[in-house]
Amino acid sequence: MNNLKDNTYVLPKLWGWAKYLIYRFNLNYLVLPLIYLIIVIAIVPNQVIITNVNDYVSLDTFKTIALTNADKVEIILDKYDLTADQFKVLTGIVLSEADDTYEDAYAVINTIYNRTHSKNWVRIIDSKFGKDKGMNMYYQAIAPNQFTVYKSGSYKRHMNDTDSLGYQAIIDFLYTEKPMHNYLSFRADYIKVSGSESYSPKGNNYFSVIKEENRI
């Protein structure tokens, strides 16, 4: 039998049967809401969830959009009042001061961040660069007599190391702002400081905890 003829015969029969059921069981009041529901399902798009790429989710399963490091940098620049050039300098200083591990780079940027929340350190940097500069990590990092890599210019070698573990650590800390420690200072691994703490075998020794009464 011809498919076209089959359809022209079967469809009217089905529609007639559906109308019979609607009137037979008085289902008229359900028809309009059902039509609305079908329309809504058809036109409303599925929700798109934006998630941190490090979140424990399956991006393929949930059809989520992962933020790239470039996306996160844009958020970081706005969040911490940094220019792109200042961020590159800050990155170069951190990577030059840390060893080659993710953990030590995370600890270094954490230290600079802690200084922006210390009344004493903020006051010192304000006196060098002007009001409110002490709460900016860039000015904490380039302050005189703080990080020798800045004075020597050796930090420039690491300003574009965006594929390193250390760079990822900087992004992760600044984006999530999850602290590893509350220290304000560090020394190289070969300089032992009483009560200091290290986060990698050849990483820096961190010391001088920020006091709560001195915290901004």
C-alpha positions in Angstrom: 0.0 0.0 0.0 1.2 3.5 -0.8 2.7 5.3 2.3 1.0 8.6 1.3 -2.3 6.9 1.2 -1.7 5.2 4.4 -0.9 8.5 6.2 -4.0 10.3 4.7 -6.1 7.4 6.1 -4.4 6.8 9.5 -3.8 10.3 10.7 -7.5 11.4 10.5 -8.5 8.2 12.3 -6.0 8.9 15.1 -7.2 12.5 15.4 -10.8 11.4 15.5 -10.0 8.8 18.2 -8.2 11.5 20.2 -11.1 13.8 20.0 -13.5 11.0 21.1 -11.4 10.4 24.2 -11.2 14.1 25.1 -15.0 14.5 24.9 -15.8 11.0 26.3 -13.8 11.7 29.5 -14.3 15.4 29.6 -10.6 16.2 29.2 -11.0 19.6 27.5 -9.5 21.4 30.4 -6.2 19.5 29.9 -5.7 20.3 26.3 -4.7 24.0 26.5 -2.2 23.5 29.3 -0.7 20.6 27.4 -0.3 22.7 24.3 1.4 25.4 26.4 3.8 22.8 27.9 4.8 21.5 24.5 5.5 25.1 23.3 7.6 25.9 26.3 9.6 22.7 26.0 10.2 23.5 22.4 11.4 27.1 22.6 13.1 27.4 26.0 16.9 26.6 25.6 18.7 24.2 28.0 20.5 26.0 30.8 24.2 26.6 30.1 26.3 26.3 33.2 29.7 28.1 33.4 32.1 26.3 35.6 35.7 26.4 36.7 37.6 23.9 34.6 39.1 22.5 37.8 35.7 21.6 39.2 35.0 17.9 39.6 32.4 17.6 36.8 32.3 15.9 33.4 32.1 18.7 30.9 30.9 16.4 28.2 28.2 14.9 30.3 26.8 18.2 31.6 27.5 20.2 28.5 29.2 23.0 30.5 31.6 25.7 29.4 35.0 25.7 31.0 36.6 29.1 31.7 40.0 29.3 30.0 43.0 30.9 31.7 42.5 33.9 29.4 39.0 34.3 30.7 40.2 34.1 34.3 42.9 36.6 33.7 40.3 39.1 32.6 38.4 38.5 35.8 41.6 38.8 37.9 42.7 42.1 36.3 39.3 43.6 37.2 39.2 42.0 40.6 42.6 43.1 41.8 42.8 46.4 39.9 45.7 45.4 37.7 46.7 46.2 34.1 47.7 43.5 31.8 51.3 44.7 31.9 51.3 44.9 35.7 50.0 41.3 35.8 52.8 40.1 33.6 55.4 41.8 35.9 53.7 40.3 38.9 53.7 36.8 37.3 57.4 37.2 36.3 58.4 38.1 39.9 56.4 35.2 41.4 57.8 32.6 39.0 61.4 33.9 39.5 61.1 33.7 43.3 59.5 30.2 43.4 61.0 26.9 42.5 59.6 24.9 39.6 56.7 23.5 41.5 53.0 24.4 41.5 53.0 24.5 45.3 55.8 27.0 45.8 54.5 29.4 43.2 51.1 29.2 44.9 52.8 30.0 48.2 54.7 33.0 46.8 51.6 34.7 45.3 49.8 33.9 48.6 52.5 35.7 50.5 52.2 38.9 48.3 48.4 38.7 48.7 48.8 38.5 52.5 50.8 41.7 52.5 47.9 43.5 50.9 45.9 42.6 53.9 48.4 43.6 56.5 48.1 47.1 58.0 51.9 47.4 58.5 52.8 46.3 54.9 50.0 48.4 53.4 51.3 51.5 55.3 54.9 50.9 54.2 53.9 50.6 50.5 51.5 53.6 50.7 54.5 55.7 52.0 56.5 54.6 48.9 53.9 54.8 46.1 51.0 56.8 47.4 47.6 56.2 49.0 45.9 52.8 48.5 48.9 51.4 46.6 49.7 49.1 49.5 46.5 47.1 48.8 47.7 46.4 45.3 49.8 43.2 44.7 51.8 44.8 41.9 53.1 47.6 44.1 53.8 45.1 46.9 55.9 43.1 44.5 58.0 45.9 43.0 58.6 47.7 46.4 62.3 48.6 47.0 64.4 46.0 48.9 61.7 43.3 48.7 62.3 41.0 45.7 65.8 41.1 44.3 64.6 39.5 41.0 62.8 42.8 40.3 65.7 45.0 41.0 68.0 42.8 38.9 65.5 42.5 36.1 65.8 38.7 36.0 62.0 38.4 36.4 61.6 39.4 32.8 62.7 35.9 31.7 59.5 34.5 33.2 56.9 37.1 32.2 55.6 34.9 29.4 55.9 31.5 31.0 52.1 30.9 30.6 52.5 27.1 30.1 54.3 26.5 33.4 52.9 24.9 36.5 53.8 28.0 38.4 51.7 30.2 36.1 48.7 27.9 36.6 49.2 28.1 40.4 49.1 32.0 40.2 45.9 31.8 38.2 44.3 29.3 40.5 45.1 31.3 43.6 44.0 34.6 42.3 40.8 33.2 40.8 39.7 31.1 43.7 41.4 33.2 46.5 41.9 30.0 48.6 44.8 30.6 50.9 47.6 28.1 51.5 49.1 30.0 54.4 49.1 33.2 56.5 52.8 34.1 56.2 54.1 37.5 55.2 57.7 36.6 54.3 59.9 33.9 52.9 63.6 33.1 52.4 65.3 30.8 49.9 65.3 27.1 50.8 69.0 27.2 51.9 68.3 30.0 54.4 66.9 28.3 57.5 64.5 30.4 59.6 63.2 29.2 62.9 59.6 28.1 62.8 59.4 28.5 59.0 57.4 26.2 56.7 58.1 24.9 53.3 55.7 23.5 50.7 58.0 21.7 48.3 61.4 20.0 48.7 63.5 22.9 47.4 60.9 25.6 47.9 61.2 28.7 50.0 60.9 28.8 53.8 57.8 30.8 54.8 57.5 32.6 58.1 56.0 35.6 60.0 52.3 34.9 60.4 50.0 37.9 59.9 48.4 38.7 63.3 44.6 39.0 63.3 44.8 42.4 65.0 47.0 43.6 62.1 44.8 42.2 59.4 42.8 44.5 57.1 
